[in-house]
Amino acid sequence: MYFIDPHIHMVSRVTDDYERLAQMGCVAVSEPAFWAGFDRGSAEAFRDYFRQLTSFEPQRAAQYGIQHYCWLCINAKEAENVSLSREVIALIPEYLKLPNVLGIGEIGLNKNTANEATIFAEHLDLAKRHDELVLVHTPHLKDKYKGTRMILDMLRNEPSIRPERVLIDHVEEHTIAPALDAGHWVGMTLYPTTKCTPQRAADMIERYGSDRICINSAGDWGPSNPCAVPAFVMEMRFRGHPESLCRRIVYENPIAVFSQSRRFGFRAPA
């Protein structure tokens, strides 16, 4: 079955992972800007990172027939540094014309601080001014429910950003319903310990249906599985769900949400 991973950090993966993804049916990936494992010291470091996301990674993916898309921002963890964040946000517009950039992301909250909220709002303003899609990171574990509610409240205060143009990522059992009820797309992340499992994701599909729901691996340099999306498909098959439902969640839904971007030039496999 063909699939798209809507959230994976390929800068942290070896080239063999592109080959494995292609062998398992991956035809496209979407890579949000994220934390480097350390706090970067200047906006110029982000300029180099954005070049990697918009130039090098698409070339590496293309060797295996995978289409590579990305999102740009300063992530929530580094957003605690407001002055640096504003310098990085000022860089982003020059990259928004590049063909593989889908929008602004992954923005959001990490520890739900005032500085993080300030930079989240300024990213939203950037998305509003340039009519961009938004990909939102919700916090980990104990900070998730409060942070998700804060994010949803801030999005409600930006009526010019239509809910269906925002994907709320890393939802779980306590946060999926509020995000869907607000009209947003959501992403369930199959990531050990801090996020979700294929079994829990299948449980939520059985409870909430498949509308406006995507599945991703968020594969990075932590303990993670870049081939987690096929693991979800296998879980759905074990439960007797039809192939059409699996295809909708892992292939058709990402295409539907990303097609709202004027730069999503996806080419379906022949």
Phi, psi and omega in degrees: 000132173292144175212162175238132173265110187282353182205101178208143185255083187289341176300337181260005182249150177283162182298330176304330180292325173299317180297315179298317179299315180297319180296332182268001174108007179288128180246348178200151174228155177234123188243107177282149172295139182211186183291142183272002187095351176206159179280125181284150190265352183204161177294331180296330175296324177289327177300316177296319180297317179297325176296320178298317181290328186260349183235299187290312184297319175302323179291319180295317180295321185296336178299338182244019177072020180256131177273130186249126175238161181213171177229149185237143178181181158254129188291165186298326182295315180279350179293349175299334176270095188293317183295316176297318181301318181292326176295320181291316179302324180293337179282332194298319185306327182293341180265349186289349177272351184285146195291342182256009181269119183269337182162208185256123180170167357270110179264167178153220182230151178245300177245012175064038181271167180296319180297316178300318180295322178299313182287327174301314180297322180289326171297317178300321178297319176300314179298320180295316182294330183252007178055055183251153169292160182230132174245124190248130171270126173260152188295171180273147165041246191296338181267357191291310187296311179299316182295321178296318178296320177299315180299314180297321177297317180293323177294323177297333179278001176240071186298341179284347173264107185292139185304323183288354177261014179235130174251118178269114187261166178063033178288157175216195191301330184269346187239349183294317184295312178301322181291318177294319180298332179280356177094007183272161162285155177227155175237134173257125187256122181269088189221131185301144169073300191267351185228264191217168175238162175303324181292315179293322178298317178297321176302316182290324175299317180294333180272319189252353183085193185245358182293129175059033179237132175238160178239135179218167180261333189050031181305129180215210182267002171275181176297106186202162184237108181295344179257031182290331181298314174299329176297323175296317179301318179297320178298318178296320178296318179302329181273359176088014180284147183289155178301327181298323178291315178301315181298320180299316186288316189263352181230304186289321181295314176301321178298319182297314182287319183287336180295348174288344176276132180292349182254008179277091183263046186299135177249111182294145178300145180293000000 
